Amino acid sequence: METPTELAALPDDALAHVFRSLPARSLADARSVCKAWRAIVDARGLLLRRRELLPHFVHGVFINCIDHSRPHLFSRRRFPASSSASYEIDGMLDFLPTYHGDWWSVLDHCRGLVLCDIQRGGQLCVCNPAMHTWTLVPPRWQVWARWRYYAGAYLIFDPAMSVHYEVVLIPIDPERSQPEPPRPQKARSEWPVFEVRFHGVDDAPFCLDDWLQLSSDLSDEEEPPSVDEDMQELNHVDDPCQVEWPPTPWTLDVFSSRVGRWEERAFVRQGDPVGTVQDMQLDQPKPTWRGPRQRYAAYWRGGLYVHCRGSFIVRFSLRNDTYQVIKTPRDIKENTHAKPYLGISEKGVYFGTVHLCHLQIWILSESSGQMEWIFKYEDDLTYYGHHVRQYVPEMGAPWIVHDTGNVSEGIRESLEWDSDSDDDTFTIKAGSTDEECYGGFDIVGFHPYKEIVFLADYFTVVAYHLKTSTVQYLGNSRPESYYRNYTNDISESFVYTPCMIGELKKGSTMKEN
């Protein structure tokens, strides 16, 4: 085998011939050696033709817990190094530049890349858990702010088309789309000079009312603007709440790793708006004890589908900067306790809800530019819920949650979960019961390649097969380090599909041009 020095002397076509003979992981490593080798691999699409490098199986689910300091991966148990696995996945994401005591979470996942908000929610970070690489996204705003307070951040990545990714910000509230810069403060030398004259020392007596008024004036100058003052900025129209929503054009902030900077992109609406600003504001985010904090999104065939406030979904096309508004199949404002989930499965874009153990699934039909939800699946999960709670102690759990107590074993993982031949999984077939439903399941994700929906009764996770109405018990996803007793639950969850392609350098900070 030639040495790197000898390979560097070869012409591009000869190098491409050598690269084609490499195993998938070695090819990915060779691509990261230098810009010249990366150009050879990318120009000929050598990585894009290697299916084993592209996302093609489910490895687990990343979960954020309510009022918990970090995310965790819930996946198959670990196996010895003699396993056939060709690479390791860091389920704790310990390679990220977080610090002890940091509070952070997973915001989104798309085809193997994971978007996080580290440094107490003020810094966006894109990482690849399979390759242990990460990149910091440059700040969009001049002032530090938690992203969740102002916008939902969503990730776009399709390794079959490109090694680059994009991040899209969707404002949570049109009246507060970004943090306000602090008001300029007066230098101490410019502060009003005042003297306190005590009775008996100077001629003027001390007046408490004058003292309090002067202190109040100084405090007013230093206080940041209140929320009410910010909201009054939209009063340039007669009734801002009656403005149609979403607007057209809709200007959004988009970060592209290809150019390395944020850009404002105006998306033109195709079709009618869904309602008004007031309609959107009536659909308030869920309380902090009942997630998700930002609603889910899905990327499918060149379109980013985002579940927005106001009971509607927007399909963004970044190819021609247009968007379409799609009503949700049911008005979620009618049931504030439901946790709807938007995701990708075998036949495209799926939307699901569970209310009082009643599971409902819709599939989005797109024909001739028309968007229509087709009602596909419905089931009462009461029987499964009672069965799982009754027999959990006797069930073998093939999946575990990665936590600080089980990540230092230094062993590899069995990557792919095979739902068809998982012999160590406890399976429950369809049945009926006269008992009433209590508790209940929530959707934690869709299997992107099979018609399977992952459900959780608090932390008890099962895989529900839509075609056969059977349930596989996967395990308990509660981290050992999670100490909450009253607010314990899963807030957000993202099905993870590993990928060995991605334009991320180990420990890089992508600076804006």
Buried (B, 14 or more C-beta within 10 A) or exposed (E): EEEEEEBEEEEEEEBBEBBEEBEBBEBBEBBBEEEEBBEBBBEBEBBBEBEEBBBEBBBBBBBBBBBBBBBBBBBBEBBEEEEEBEBBBBBBBEBBBBEEEBBBBBBBBBBBBBBBBBBBBBBBBBBBBBBBBBBBBBBBBEEEBBBBEBBBBBBBBBBBEBBBBBBBBBBBBBBBBBBBEEEEEEEEEEEEEEEEEEEEEEEEEEEEEEEEEEEEEEEEEEEEEEEEEBEEEBEEEEEBBEBBBBEBBBEBBBBBBEEBBBEEBEBEBBBEBBBBBBBBBBBEBBEEEBBBBBBBBBBBEBBBBBBBBBBBBBBBBBEEBBBBBBBBBBEBBEEEEBBBBBBBBBEBBBBBBBBBBBBBBBBBEBEEEEBEBEEBBEBBBBBBBBBBEEEBEEBEBBBBBBBEEBBEEEEBBBBBBEBEEBEEBBBBEEEEEEEEBEEBBBBBBBBBBBBBBBBBBBBBBBBBBBEEBBBBBBBBBBBEBBEEEEBBBBBBBBBBBBBBBBBBEEEEEBEEE
